């Protein structure tokens, strides 16, 4: 007599069992209506099968996401160890055969069926009497997606056909739970993919100059930005080179935001602003009692930046003693706190910046050559503002909007005032441009800044004079008096010739560099016979 039989749907449960079955189905549907979490719904359904019908140790076996192996994903009445052991290859054992063929199988006596593996639940854990095992396919859209399995005592008075009818209904409900969960997962995956693409698009839009405060369209700036984008996704060290005020910190922040570390910390250290005695504690931290005043342990900047980016501004001012320790961190990716005895692993990307010529410092013995080569993996040169005059107008308008917002003003630049800004050589670069604009906005009484106010601010910049908070009319008058105080002298000829050469013949820029108006410069050129 075969121990495995294929269930036929020809039999129907007696009418007397309908009330019990209705209760189970109603409770299953109620569970589905209250939650979409498959683990909770399926486990409670298996619990009801056990409590109401005596169909025990229910389990739902599903394919593993990473491969074709089957594993118990939902269960009731099984220990964690039993769940962990419930793994089958496709076609292996009763469960594997149901998954492969899609047929319902009934093992009348698990002790007399060689195909029953007893892998998850050991035979000794079951009642010492005849135990049956029933396995049904779980279908989603006409395809077998998993297997529902339960144990059943053979001596039960309830007819097997009645149990099979309710199991078939439960299998259909579980199949619907799995189907809904799959649809939700697919929809969630699509939404996550859309969100990821939107974040990427947003990141790309934010990587445009204006979004990072790096405003401009000049070829030199565009080249620096292209280099920045090319190396952003790597972990290579980047060295930003350029004069003070060219926006090295903005470039470092832009690099961090475009990198895979964007969600992690960006920590800045100004090496020129920290006293030599505090450098080591600032960078590497200290333990409690490491020195006088160390009342508690404190992490350093490297630990604070772990996983993210550490921006070392003015790296040329780093003391030699600290250069050795920084080199060790770059090589071994570990630090030691002052007073500590253990190494702390850190994962930090280094972005360094300097306005100094590091190679000259290396030649003078003031900067370690090995550290220089470690930092100089990707050097990016930032252009001075005088090298990108076409960007001055865009920067001025961008800063004017920020300054108006910060100070509650609504001030605009007259065309002549903008022309004066564009003509100035800006030795202090972008930072100087911002300061001059903030000054003229605060001095402005009306809503329009004329060229007299701008020229006064620029003359005082060039001459290094303190600026009084004057009304615009007084400022313009004072500007005229400042210029009138400078008589024409013979030694001015060489200064004018030098300024014209530096400005490549641009008289407006030469005038601004000399602290003169264009009219005054032309007068001196004619008076002194400057060629």
URHU-V927854 format. One record per helix or strand. SS is the DSSP state (H for helix, E for strand). FROM is the first residue (numbers start at 1). LEN is the number of residues. Records with the same first field share a line. If there is no record, write none. Layout:
# URHU-V927854
SS->FROM-LEN ; FROM-LEN
This chain:
# URHU-V927854
E->4-3 ; 56-8 ; 70-6 ; 87-2 ; 105-3 ; 131-10 ; 143-11 ; 238-4 ; 266-5 ; 285-2 ; 298-2 ; 309-5 ; 334-2 ; 338-1 ; 344-2 ; 349-6 ; 378-4 ; 412-2 ; 448-2
H->15-20 ; 38-16 ; 80-6 ; 93-9 ; 110-3 ; 123-3 ; 160-47 ; 209-4 ; 219-14 ; 248-11 ; 276-9 ; 301-4 ; 315-3 ; 320-13 ; 358-6 ; 369-7 ; 385-3 ; 389-19 ; 415-9 ; 429-15 ; 451-13 ; 472-13 ; 492-11 ; 507-8 ; 518-11
